[in-house]
Amino acid sequence: MKAISPYSISIYAALHFYTQCFAQEVTENEQQEKIANIHT
């Protein structure tokens, strides 16, 4: 099957977008925790 349905493409794109946002959010939280640990 070379033809990929637009439905599966949209699911993959949404999943990729979600994982990118989640990964960025996690790294920001980790940086904030490191800063908080330095100040305490």
N, CA, C and O of each residue as an XYZ file, in Angstrom:
160
protein
N       0.851     -1.213      0.000
C       0.000      0.000      0.000
C       0.876      1.248      0.000
O       1.394      1.662      1.037
N       1.028      1.827     -1.163
C       1.811      3.059     -1.229
C       0.955      4.268     -0.880
O       1.459      5.276     -0.385
N      -0.354      4.157     -1.143
C      -1.242      5.292     -0.875
C      -1.565      5.359      0.614
O      -2.063      4.402      1.206
N      -1.269      6.509      1.195
C      -1.572      6.716      2.613
C      -2.790      7.624      2.712
O      -2.854      8.665      2.057
N      -3.741      7.230      3.522
C      -4.978      8.007      3.624
C      -4.724      9.318      4.361
O      -3.915      9.356      5.287
N      -5.406     10.393      3.962
C      -5.253     11.685      4.651
C      -5.601     11.573      6.131
O      -5.086     12.329      6.955
N      -6.480     10.626      6.464
C      -6.884     10.453      7.861
C      -5.687     10.027      8.710
O      -5.457     10.570      9.791
N      -4.936      9.060      8.215
C      -3.777      8.594      8.979
C      -2.691      9.665      9.017
O      -1.968      9.782     10.006
N      -2.575     10.443      7.949
C      -1.585     11.519      7.920
C      -1.928     12.570      8.974
O      -1.045     13.057      9.679
N      -3.206     12.916      9.079
C      -3.602     13.937     10.049
C      -3.384     13.428     11.468
O      -2.993     14.195     12.348
N      -3.635     12.145     11.697
C      -3.397     11.573     13.029
C      -1.907     11.632     13.350
O      -1.524     12.012     14.457
N      -1.066     11.259     12.389
C       0.377     11.276     12.613
C       0.861     12.699     12.876
O       1.684     12.926     13.763
N       0.347     13.656     12.102
C       0.760     15.046     12.271
C       0.340     15.568     13.645
O       1.113     16.252     14.317
N      -0.879     15.245     14.055
C      -1.359     15.704     15.357
C      -0.543     15.068     16.477
O      -0.192     15.734     17.451
N      -0.246     13.789     16.339
C       0.541     13.102     17.360
C       1.947     13.687     17.439
O       2.477     13.896     18.530
N       2.550     13.952     16.278
C       3.886     14.535     16.239
C       3.877     15.915     16.884
O       4.769     16.249     17.663
N       2.858     16.720     16.555
C       2.751     18.066     17.118
C       2.587     17.992     18.630
O       3.200     18.769     19.363
N       1.762     17.061     19.099
C       1.509     16.922     20.534
C       2.787     16.512     21.268
O       3.097     17.053     22.329
N       3.524     15.559     20.705
C       4.739     15.099     21.377
C       5.785     16.209     21.407
O       6.514     16.339     22.391
N       5.871     17.012     20.341
C       6.818     18.122     20.327
C       6.478     19.126     21.423
O       7.361     19.566     22.159
N       5.197     19.490     21.536
C       4.774     20.461     22.551
C       5.008     19.895     23.945
O       5.463     20.608     24.840
N       4.699     18.615     24.132
C       4.856     18.003     25.448
C       6.332     17.957     25.834
O       6.680     18.236     26.981
N       7.192     17.612     24.897
C       8.620     17.536     25.188
C       9.163     18.915     25.552
O       9.980     19.040     26.465
N       8.715     19.950     24.843
C       9.174     21.305     25.138
C       8.689     21.732     26.516
O       9.426     22.378     27.260
N       7.459     21.377     26.860
C       6.903     21.743     28.159
C       7.684     21.057     29.280
O       7.948     21.661     30.319
N       8.048     19.803     29.065
C       8.799     19.065     30.089
C      10.158     19.709     30.308
O      10.582     19.878     31.452
N      10.849     20.072     29.234
C      12.176     20.665     29.381
C      12.083     22.012     30.083
O      12.965     22.355     30.871
N      11.032     22.783     29.815
C      10.866     24.068     30.490
C      10.649     23.852     31.978
O      11.204     24.587     32.795
N       9.853     22.857     32.342
C       9.614     22.565     33.755
C      10.907     22.120     34.436
O      11.159     22.482     35.586
N      11.717     21.345     33.741
C      12.978     20.888     34.326
C      13.911     22.069     34.551
O      14.595     22.128     35.573
N      13.950     23.009     33.613
C      14.804     24.182     33.769
C      14.345     25.022     34.953
O      15.171     25.526     35.712
N      13.029     25.176     35.117
C      12.509     25.949     36.240
C      12.862     25.270     37.557
O      13.177     25.950     38.533
N      12.814     23.948     37.600
C      13.157     23.229     38.827
C      14.641     23.395     39.144
O      15.008     23.543     40.309
N      15.490     23.372     38.130
C      16.922     23.560     38.359
C      17.188     24.955     38.908
O      17.992     25.119     39.825
N      16.515     25.964     38.349
C      16.687     27.334     38.832
C      16.212     27.435     40.277
O      16.859     28.080     41.102
N      15.093     26.803     40.581
C      14.559     26.836     41.941
C      15.530     26.148     42.901
O      15.711     26.609     44.028
N      16.146     25.065     42.473
C      17.097     24.363     43.340
C      18.337     25.218     43.588
O      18.925     25.161     44.669
N      18.735     26.003     42.601
C      19.912     26.860     42.772
C      19.605     27.956     43.795
O      20.454     28.281     44.625
N      18.416     28.517     43.743
C      18.070     29.622     44.639
C      17.881     29.142     46.070
O      18.109     29.911     47.004
N      17.474     27.904     46.268
C      17.214     27.448     47.641
C      18.495     26.977     48.312
O      18.467     26.559     49.469
